[in-house]
Amino acid sequence: MTAPRVAYVLKMFPRTSETFVVNEMLELERRGMELVVYSLKPPAGGPRHAMLSRLRAEVVYLPDSVWRGIPAFLAAHARLFRRAPAVYARTLGYVLSALKWAAFKRFLQAGVLVLDAERRGVRHLHAHFATSATRVAMLAARLSAMTYGFTAHAKDIYLDDQDVRLLRDKLAGARFAVTVSDYNLAHLARLCGPDTARNVVRIYNGVDLAVFDGAPGPRVPGSILCVARLVEKKGVGDLLAACAALARRGVGFSCSIVGDGPLRPALEHRSRGLGLARRVSFLGPLPHEEVVRELGTAAVFALPCVVAADGNRDGLPTVILEAMASRTPVVSTWVTGVPEMVEHGATGLLVEPGDPESLAIALEKLLGDPPLAARFGDAARRRVEERFSLTANAGELCARLAAAAGVELARPRGATGPAGAGVEPARPRGATGRAALRAGTGEAPRHGRTVEAR
């Protein structure tokens, strides 16, 4: 096996709501790229998606507790200081200038990551979300010869209390950065300046179309499906209000809400208060394969995204793409990148955010006109095939990662498309052997090991 020249840096892995990260890594591995994953935190509870069993990358959990990680931190940082005192001092000074404990903790983790990644021959780090994971990748790059990049999504660039100076630093130091919508791209240029954002490229999240190739249905008449983390920006409260309006009009419907989050108790209480206990079901988080089945039988998919009070909002909700790939018509809102996915009046319907009455009208329209819903669903599938295929959209990212890591991807056997689109292994230039990772103290989560400095 070749050395993993590219490492993914993630805040938590695996995470139930971040199937797009797993899909991306699976596609890169299919194209011949060897990966290793560094997770800043151990995984939380929740269902485990079957797709994880196909991931070859080793998952390394960096010490999450400063106190329990002291031996690993001291050993790693002592070596880094002895190796390059001036570089180490400049990086530490930059970290201390932030006057934040979180910054120092990420610095400690970055040191452990550097030594482990160097042993593995890693050349480039790629983080998802422009927050803690990207900070670790940036600091690791400052402490070593590795480069880094990241993908910016939503909360990480839209919160009102955004540390714009830090975000500019992350962009300025990155080999390249990715964001998931044209809306995000324009926002980053406004926020950080066009010169700082010049190395940001828009690459849409992609959907593994093969997962949704089975015949959908049979559709359950009157069924509404929502799949969302139960937080303010998803607008589930507006969906409940719209369901109450449908009930008042005598519309026959049922609504299933898949997902969990801090607002679940309040939303369940509100649902009961609106008299929706027999019509609305909170199913909790489900494995991805069960979500796929739910998408295939729903009459309509609803995700009424809003801008939260703190500025948080969605970037490009992957579940909308999955609904479209399932030929399920979508009702959503004119928020951020959603109109780049859903073509109003052609593949679904969009309403103003925070308008439950308009949401109810849109849902009633599609529930009451199955032929129209079917036409929207077929058009939605075609749109995903044309613009949001995982195979196509991962190609540009794969090429950029390969260039940054010095990896030449072999042309796939029997391929008619660009090199790197198939399954032959990557050929690293001057690859070093892949070092075995020694397990740290404590029981490591399944599919991962806890790193210990050597």
N, C-alpha and C positions, 0 to 999 in steps of 0.2 A: 504494500500500500504506500502511496506517495505521501509526502509530508503535507500537513494542512497549512497552506500558505495564507489562507484567509480565516480570520476568527470573527465570530459574531459576539458582540457584547450587549447583554440584555439585562434589564433590571431584575426580572424574574422569569425563569423558564422551567417548565412550560407554564403558560397562563391560558386559562380556558378561553378568554375572549380574544386571544391573539393568534387565531388560526392562520392569518395572512403571513405571519413570520415563518411558521412551520412550512406552509406551502412554498414560500420563496426559497427556503433552504433546500427543500426536497427537489425543487426544479433545478437549483444550482448543482446539487449532487448528481442529478440525472444528466446534466451537461458535462460531468466529469470533474467537478471541483470538489476537493477535499476540504472539509470545514471542521472547526472546533468551536464550541460555544462556551462563553464565560458568562455566568449568571451572578449578579450581585447579591441575590437573595435566594433562599430555597423556595420551592414552589409551595403555594397554599393548597388547601383542599379543593375538591371539585371533581367533576368528571374528567376522565382521561380520554383524549381523542385517539382513535385507532391509528390515525396517520402518523403518530409519534413513533410507532413501532417500525416504520420504514426509514426513519432518519438514522443515518450511519454516524453522524458526528458525535464525538464524545462531548458530554456536557460537564463542565468544570465549575464547581461552586466556590467562589471566592469567600474568604472569611467575612461573615456578616456582622459578627459581634467584635467590637474593637478589643474588649478585654479578653475574650477567649482566643482572639486571633493574634495576641501580642507576640508569641514566639515566631509565627510566620511573618508578621510585619517587621519585627526587628531584624530577622535574618535577611529578608529581602532588601530592606532599605539600607542596611549596613553594606551589603554587597554593591548596591547601586551607588552609594556615596563613595566607596573606595574606588569604584571603576571610573567615575567621572565627577569629581567633587564640584566643579564649576556648574556643570549642567544640573546636577542635583540641587545645588544651592539656588540657582535661578528658578527652578520649578517650585521648590519649597517656598521661596519668597513670593512667587505669584499666588500660590495657594493661600498663604497666610494673609495676603493683602485683602482677601475676600472677607476676613473676620467672621467666618462661619465654620462651625464644627462639621457640618455636612461636607464642606469642601475638603477638610483635612481627612475625613474618613475615606472619601473617594480617592484621595492621594495615596493613602495607605493601601487600599485595594489595588490601585494602579501599579504599585511597586511589585506586588505579588504576581499580578497578571504578566508584567513585563518578563520576569525571569522564566515563568512557565511557558509563555508564548515563544520566547526566543529558543528555548530547548526544542520546541516543536517545529521550528523553521518558519513561524508565522511572519509574514511581511506586512500585512495590512489588516486593520481592525475596522469592522463595520458595526455601528450601533443603531438600534432602533429607538426612536424618540430622542428629542434634542435636550434631554434633561440629565439625570444622573448617569445613565449608561454612556452617553456621549462625553460627559465630563471625565469619566474614567478612561475612555478611549483617548481623549485629547491629552490627558496627563501622562498616560502610558507612552504616547507618541513623543511627548516632550522629554521623557526619560530614556528614550531609546532611538533606534534608527527606523522604527516602524512608522508607517503612515496610517491615517485614519479617515473615515468618512462616516456619514450617518444619514438616516432617513427621518425627516420631520413629518409629523402626522397632524395633530390637532391641539390637544391640551398643552402640549409642549411648546407651542408657539402663539397661543391665543389668550392665555390667562392675563387678566388685567395687571397683575403684579409681576409680569415677565421681567426678568433681569436681562435687559436688552444688551448691555455691555458684555455680559457673559456669552449671550447668544452670538454676538458679533465675533467674539474671540473664537468660538467654536467653528463658525463659518470660515473665518480668516485662516485658521490653521488646517482645515480639512483638505484632503486631496480632492474630494468632491463631496457634494451633499445632494441628497434626493428629497423631493417632496412629492406628495401623492395627488396633487390637483393643480390646475392652472390658477385657481383662486388662492391656494397657499403660496404659489410662486410669486404672485403679485403682492401678497401680504408681506412676505419676507423682504421683498425689494423695498416696500414702503417702510417697514420697521427698521431694517438694518442698513438701508442704502443700496442702490443698484450696484455699486462697485463691490461691496462686501458680499452681496448675494450673486455675484456673477458666476460662481462655480456651482450654483444650484441647478439641478435638472429635474424636470417633472417626469416621473415614471409612475404611471397608474398602478395601483394594486391590481393583481391579476387573479383570475379564477381558474382553477383546474377544471376545465370543461368536461373532462372524462367522468368526473364524479357526478355530473348532472346529466349524463347522456341517456340514462334510462327513461322510459316512457313515464311522464308524470301522471299523478292521479291514481284512481279517479278523484276529481276535485270534490270536496265536501261543500255542498251548496250553503252559501251564507257564512262561510268560515273566514275569519280574519286572523292572521298570524302576525305577531310582533316578536322579534328576537333582539334583545337589547340588554346591555348592562343597565341596571335600574338606578340611573343617576339623572340629574336634572336635564342635561343636554339632550337626552333621548326623547323627551316630550311625551312620556308615557302617561303623565297626568292629563294631557290634552286628548290622548287616545281614549282614556276612560270617560272624559266629558263628551267626546264624540259618540261613544257607545251609548251613553245615557240619552243623547239626542236621538239616536237611531231607535232605541227602545220606546221613546215617547211617540215616535212616528209609526210604530207598529211594524218596523222592519224586522224580519226574521234573520237572526245572525247569532254566531258564537265567536268569541275572541279568546285566543290562546296567547299567553305572554310567556316567552321562554327567556330565562335569565335571572340573575340575582344582583344584589347591590344594596347600598345603604338605604335607599328609599323604599325597599320592598314592603316593610311593615306599614308605612304610611300609605302606600298605594293600595295595598290589600284592604286597609281600613276604609279608604276613600271608595273603593269599589263596592264594598258592602253598604256604605252610606248612600251610594247612588242606586241601590237596589239591583246591582249587577251580579250578585253572587251566583246565580244560575246561568249567567251568560258569559262571564269572564273567568278564565282559569289561569292561575299563576303556576306554571309548571316547573319553575326553578331552572337551574342550568342543566343542559343536556349534552351528551357527547355529540360531536359534529355529525356523525353518521345518522343520529336520530333527528338532528336539525334538518338534514338533507331530506329525510322522509317527510317531516312536517311541511317543508317548503313545497314538496311535490304534490301535496294534497290540499293545500290552502287555496281558497278562491281568490283572496287578495292578501298582499303583504303590506303592512303599515309600519312606518317609522317616521313619526312627525317631529323631526329634529328641531331644536330651538337653540338660541344662544343663552347660556346660563347666566345667572346674575354676576358671576365672577369672570365672565368673558369666555368661559370654556365652551367649545362647540365641536361638532364632528368635522373631520376632514373629508374622508371618502369612505363611508361605512361599507366594509366588505360584504356585509350580509345583504345589502341592497343588490350588489352584483350577483350574489348567490341566488337571490330570489329571481333576478332577471334570467340567470342561466337556467333556472328551473321552469322558465316560461310562466312565472307567476307575476301578474300585473302589480305594480308598486304604487302606493300612495305615500308621498313624502312632502317635504317642504323646500322652499327656495333658500336653502342654507348652504354656505360654503361650496363644496364640490358636488353636492347632490345633483344640481342641474347638468353637470358634465356627464352624469351617468343616466339619469332619467330624462328622456325627451318628453316634455309635457304634451299630452294629447296624442302621443304616438306609441310610447312604451309604458306609459303610466300617467299619473296625475300629480301635480304639485300644487300646494296651497301655501298661503302665507303662514309662517311660524306663529304659534300662539293663537291660532284661530280654530277652536274646536268645531264651530258651526260649519265652516268651509270644509273641514276635514270630514265631518259627517256626510255632507253633500257628496264629496268625492267618493267616499266608501259606498254610499247608497247607489251611486251611479254604476259602479263596477259590479256590485253585488246583484243589482237588478238587471244587468245586461250581460249574461255569460258570453254571448258571441263577441261583444266588444272586448270583454276581459281576455278572451282567447286571442283576439287579434293583437292586443297590446302585449300579451305574453310572448307570442311568436316573434313580434318585432323586437321585444326586449332581448330575447335569446340571440337574434341576429346582431344586435348592437354589441352585446358582450363578445360574441365571436369576432367582430370587426375591431373592437377597441380595447377589450379588457381580458383577453386571453392570457393566462399565466405564462404559457409557452412563449408567446410573442413579447410580452412586457418584461419578462425576466431576462430576455436576451441582451438588452442594453446594459442592465445592471451587471450581468455576468461579464460582459466585455470590459466594463469599467473596473470591476473587482480584479479580473485577470490581469489587466494592464498595471494596476496598482501593486499587485502582488508578484508581478514577473512570472505569471503562469501562462504557458501557451496551451490552449485547449485544442485537443485533436478534433478534426472534422469527423462528425459521426458517420458510422457505416450506413451507406444507402441514403444519405441525406441529400436533399436538393436545395436546402436553405443554407444560411450562413454557418460557418464553422462554430462549434461549441453548442450546437442545438441537440445533440444526442447523448449517447451513453458511454462513449469511450473515455478512459481515464485521462485526467490532466497530466501534463508532462512538465513538472517544475524544472526550472533552470537551476542546476546545482543544488538540488534538494538535500537537506540533511535528514538523517534518520528520525523517525518519530519516537520521542522518548516516552517511556511508560510513566504514568503519573502515580505517585505514591499517595495512597489514601490518607486523609487527615484523621483527627479524632472525631468520634461520634459516627452514627450511622448515616451514610449518605443517602439521599433520595434515589429512587429507582431511575435508571438511565443517566446517572451522573455520579461524580466523585468530588469530594472536597479537597481543595488544593492545600498543599503544605510546602512551604519553601524548603529548598534543599541547599 
